[in-house]
């Protein structure tokens, strides 16, 4: 089981390394790693498990964040109703995902982004495309997928794919004024 002790932080130079393509079909080792990453996200959003195993809640994780420079990431974004029941869930265990199209419209999270590999809060606005189309192999369904994502899910995908290039979210900040609003952008609460 993965925990925060497996996650490298932004002081570790490995986090800035470029990740390599992964051979398909997936090796047993790569599949196991990817499924552990996915399970970390699921468990991290369960309050009891998160507390018991000291897991910081996350909606995405890239393999480089556990010290493996491979183009693999997991996403787990559940939507819940008033009773806390999951009504929809964007979830993938992606191998070699790449953005094939993106909207010109800019979006950002009002309260900024966070990252499992960035333990100290870095406040600022991260401009992202409001909509992206991502292609890759999904190990959860064992097939090539095309994902058209908007808003929060699009931001999460871009954040994780940035990790493949050694880019952290705060690298996107406006250097003069990190919190400067972006005119005509979609602001996501």
N, C-alpha and C positions, 0 to 999 in steps of 0.2 A: 504494500500500500504506500502510495506517495504521500508525503506530508511536506510541511514548509521547510523541513531540514533538507529536502531534496532540491528545493528551488534556489537557484543562484541569484544574487542581487546585482544591482547596477554597478557595484564596485568591482565585480569580477570581470576581467577583460574578455572572457569567453562570450559574454552576452552581446558583444559587438562583432563577433565573427559571423561571416555569411554561412548560411546553411546550405547543404548539398541536396540535390535531387535524390529521391528514394527509388530503389528498384521495385518494380511490380512484376509478378505478384509479391505481396508483402512477405518478408521473412517472418518466422514465428516470433523472433525477438522484437522486430519492429511492430508487429501487431500487438504483442504483449505491452510494449511501452506505450503505444497509442491508446490502448484500452485502459491502462493505468492512469494516463493523463485525463481521459474522459471521466473515469470514475472519481478522480480527485475533484473535478468540477461538480459532479452530482453530490458527492459527500460534503463538499465545502458549503453547499447551499442548504444543507440539513443542519439546523441549529445545534441539535444534540451531538451529531457526529463532528461538526466543526469544533465545538468546544472540547469534546473528548479527545480528539486527535490533533488539536491545535492547528486547524486549517483556516487560512484566510479565505473568505469567500471570493470566488472568481467565476467569470462567465467564459473565459477563454484561457488557453495555455499553449505555448509553442514548445516543441522539443528542446530548443536551445535553452529554455528556462530551467530545464533539469540537466543541463550540460551536454545535450546531444545535438550537434549541429546538423540536423536533418530537417527537411521541409515537411514537417508533420505538425499539425495542431488540432486541438479539440475545442469545440464550442458547445456550450450548454446554456441556453437562454429560455427558461420556462416563463410562461405568462399564466398568472393565477387569477381566479375569481375572488369574490369577497370572502368566501369560506376558506380560501387558501388551497383550493383544488387546482391542479394544473389543467388548463383548458387548451393550451397549445404549447409546443416546445420546438424552438429552433435548435437542432442538435446534429452535430457532425463530428466525425473523427477523420480529418482530411489529410490526404497525402498529396504532395506536390500541387497544392491549390495555387491558382494564379488569377489575377483580375484580368478579364478579357474586355470589359467595358465599364465605364464609370460616367456618372452624371457630372455635368459642369456645376450644377447647384451644390453649394457648400453647406455642410451641416456640422454642428459641434454639440457636445454635451455641456449643458449650462453649468454644471458643477465640476466640469473637467473630467479627465480620464484618470484611471488608476491602473496599477500593474502589480502583479504578484512579485515581480523582480525589482520593484521600486518601493522599499519599505518606508521611506520618508515622503510625505505628501509633497507633490510638486504642483502648486496651483498655476493654472493657465489654460488658455483656450487652444484646442487642437483642431485645426481645420481639416475636414475630411469630405469625401464625396458623399452626397446625400443618398446615392443609390449606386450599387456596384453589381456586376455580374461576375461570378467566380466559377471557374471550372476546376475540377480535380477529382480524385478518387476518394470515395467515402467508405471507410472500413466498417461503419455501422451497418450499411446496406450492401457492402461488397459490390459497388458499381461506380462507374463514372457518373458524376453529377454536374449539373449546371444550377447554380444558386443565384437567384435574383433577390437581392436584399436591399432594404431601405431603412433609413433611420438608424436606430440603435444597433440592430443586427449588422447593418452595413459598416458602421463604425467599428464594431467588434472584429469583424473579418479583416478590415484594413489594419487594425492594431496588431492582430496576430501575424498577418503577412509581413508587416514591417519588421517583426522579429527575425524573419528569414534573412533580412538584409543588414541586421545589426543595428536597426533603428529603434529608439525608444520614443514614447509619445512626446516627451518634453523636448525632443529635438525639433518638433514642429512649431514650438511656441514662437510668437512674434518676439524677437530679441529685445526690442525697445520697450514693449509693453505687453507682457505675456497674457494679461487679462483683458486686452482691448477687444471689445465686441467686433464681430465681422458683419459689415452691412449686408443686408439681403440674404443672410444665411438662415438655414432652418436651425432653430435652437431646440434641442431635445432636453426635456426636463429629467 
